[in-house]
Amino acid sequence: MSEHRKESLITESAAALELAQLVVDGVFYGRGVPRGDGRVVLVVPGLFGNDLYLRPLRGWLGRMGYRPVRSSLRFNAGCPRRMCEQVEAQIEREVGARAVPMTLIGHSRGGILCRALAGQLGSRISHLITLGSPLAAIAEAARAGWWRSPSQMGVAQTVADAGLRARRRLDPECTFPDCGCPYVGNLARALSEQTKVLCIYSRDDPIIPVAAARLEQPGVRNLEVGGTHSGLVYNRAVYRAIATALAQGD
């Protein structure tokens, strides 16, 4: 195992401490943060993740007055179009075609899926919030005519390689990004003017560097915090930022 990988594993193990700090912090119980308006908030896990590790975040959203919705992904790996279609089906089950404001929150690779869904769903999405997602790298790749290797997305090489191997095994017919499927087009599509975007990332992240996550576009708010990549879903500063962002309404 490389020294960099060993260091990353040690760093990411601190996510458990971040969860412990969260559950004893007042923000986890709604102290000092604005309450919600009942809107739907869909939360999407990162690479190789599922809805289980996001339970603290969804539970908190429910206590804050929102309607949290699971992604329904059992294993976020493989063809991104297939992943998006599954999440979209979950949205339709929960919301249908009703013209209600929805928020998308995505962790790591989940944030990329959320970006594609926001491009597809347009004004139905009131907020797009990403946690440690390489949106800036994705935007640059789209401008350059797409990338030829996962590392060009700004993801740590070992993680990018693992994701690519999983896609080849789970969906060998997937040729993303050369496929030109709707997912590719939705990633490049401009977001609705009504969609507020908040990119949250960690200066200490060994997986997604700041340059890949900080999206310098008009109307986008970027927020840098400390802590692990995995622990962004338990980070106290992240919870406060989410509450403030959603309280801004439509």
N, C-alpha and C positions, 0 to 999 in steps of 0.2 A: 504494500500500500504506500502511495506517495506521501511525502511529508505534508503537502498541501491538503490532501484528502483527510489525513489524520487530524490536522488542525481544524478543518471544517467540521468534522464529526464532533470534536471536543467543543467547539463553539456552539454548534446547534443543539447540543445536549442541554444547554442552559435554557432552552424553551420551557422545560418543566418548571424552572424557577420563576420564569415570567408568568406562568399560569398560577403558581402559588401566590405571587405578589398581586395578581389581579383579583383573586377571590377574597383578599383581605382589604381591598381598596374600595372606598366609597363609590367610585364610578360604576363598579360592577352591580351596585344596588340602586343606582340612579341618583346618587347624591351629587348635586351641583351640575347636572347636565339636563338639557331640555328634553321634554317628553315628545313622543311621536304622534303622528296623525292617523295611524292605522294603515298606512300604505304598505304594499307588498314589498318585501326585501328578499331577493333571491341571493343565496350565498353559495359560491362555487369553489370546490377544493382545488388544490394544486396538483402537480404531477404525481402520479401514483397514489393520490389521496382519495378519500371518500367523505361522505357527510359526517362521519362519526367524530372526527377530531374538531369539527366546527360546531359541535353542540353548545359549548360555552358561549360562543358568539351569537348563535341563533337564540339561545335562551335569554341572553341579555337583551337582544332586539325585541323579543316578546315582552319582557318586563318594561321596556322603554315605551311601549305603546305601538309597536309596528307588528306586521304580520310576516314573520320569517318563513321562508319556503326552502326546503331542501333541494339540492340540484338533482337528486335521484341517481347520481353517478356512483357506481360501486367501485370503480377503479379508473381514475382519470389518466388514461394512457391510450395510445393508438391514434386512429384517424381523427383529426380535429373536427372534421365535418360530422362524423358519427356522434362525437361527444356533444356538439352544438345541437344537433337534431334531437338528441335525447333530452337535453336541458329545455329546449324549446317545447317539446311535448309536455314536459312537467309544467311549464308556464301555462300552457293551454289547459291543462287539467285543473290548475289552481285558479286561473284568472279568466281563461277563455278570451273572447274578443272584446271584453268590456274595456271601455276607455278610462282606465284607472291608472294613476301614476305608479310606476314601478322603479325600484332601485336594484341595481346589480352590484354585488360585491364579489370580487374574485381574488383569490390568493394565488400568487405565482402564476402557473400556467392557467389557472382558473380565470385570472384577470384578462388573459388573451382571449379566451373563449367569450368572456363577457363583452370585450371590445367588439368582437364579431357580431354578437347578438344585438348590441346597441346599434351597430351600423345597420342591421337588418330591421330592427323594430322601431327605429326612428324616434318620433316624439312620444312613444309609449314609455320611454325610459327617462325618468326625471333626473336620476343620478347614476353615474358610473364611478365606482370606487375600486381602485386596485391596490393590492397589498403585496409589494415586492414583485411586481410584474414587469417584464421588459418591454413596456409599451413604446418607449423611445426607440429601442432597437427595431421593433416591428415597423414603426413609422418610417424609419430610415431605410429599412429593407424594401418597403413598398415603393418609396421614391426611387430606389436604385434598381427596381425591377426584380425584387426578391433575392433571397440569399441562396447559396449553394451548400452551406454547411451549418449545422445547428449552432456552432460556436459563434457565428456571425451575429446571432441574436443577443449576444452578451451573456449568455448563460455559462456557468462553470462547465468546462469541457466534459468532466465525468458525468454530470447530470444530463447534459445535452446528448451524450452518446447513449446513455441508458434509455432516454426517451425515444431516440431513434431506433434502437434495437427492439424496444417494446412495440413500436408502430410496425416495424417489419414483420414481427412475429404475429401480432394480433390482427393487423390489417395489411397483408402483403400486397394487396392490390392498390393501396393508397400511394400516390406519387406526389403528395403535397411537397412543395408548392407548385410543381409543374402541372398539376391536374387542372388548374383554372376553375375549380368548383366554386359554388356559391360562397363557401367559407372564405376563400381567398378574396373574392370581390367584396364581401362584407367587412373584412379587416381593413381594406383600403378605402371603403366608403366613408364620406364625411358624416360626422354625427349631427343629429338634430341640434339646432340652436337652443332648444329647450333643455338639452341634456347637460347637466353640470358634471364636470370631471374632476376627481380628486385622486392624485397619484401619491400613495404613501410608500416610503421605502426606508431602509435602514442603512446608515453609514457603516455599520459593522457587518453587513450581509456578505458572506463568502460565496453565495450562489449567484445573486443578481447584483452586479455593480451599480452604483448610483447613476453613472452615465447611461446605462441601459434602461433605467426605470424613470428617470426624471424627464418628463415630456414637456418640452418647451414649445407650446402652441398657445395661441390666443384663447383666453377663457379657461385654461387648465390651471388648477391649483396644485402645487407640489408641496409635500410636507416630508421633511426628513426627521427620522427618529433614531434612537439607538436600539440595540437589541439584535436578536437572531432573525434569520429568515423564517424559520418555522414558527417562531414565537410571535410574529406579527399579528397572528390571529388571537393572541392573548395579551398583547401589549397595551398597557393602561393608557398611554398617550394616544394610541390608535383608536381606542374606544371613545375617548373624549373628542377626537377629531371627527369620527363618524357621527356622533351625536350632534355636534355643531353643524356639520355639513347638511345632514338630513333636516335639521330644524330650519334651514333656509327655505324649505318648501319648494314649490314648482319653479 
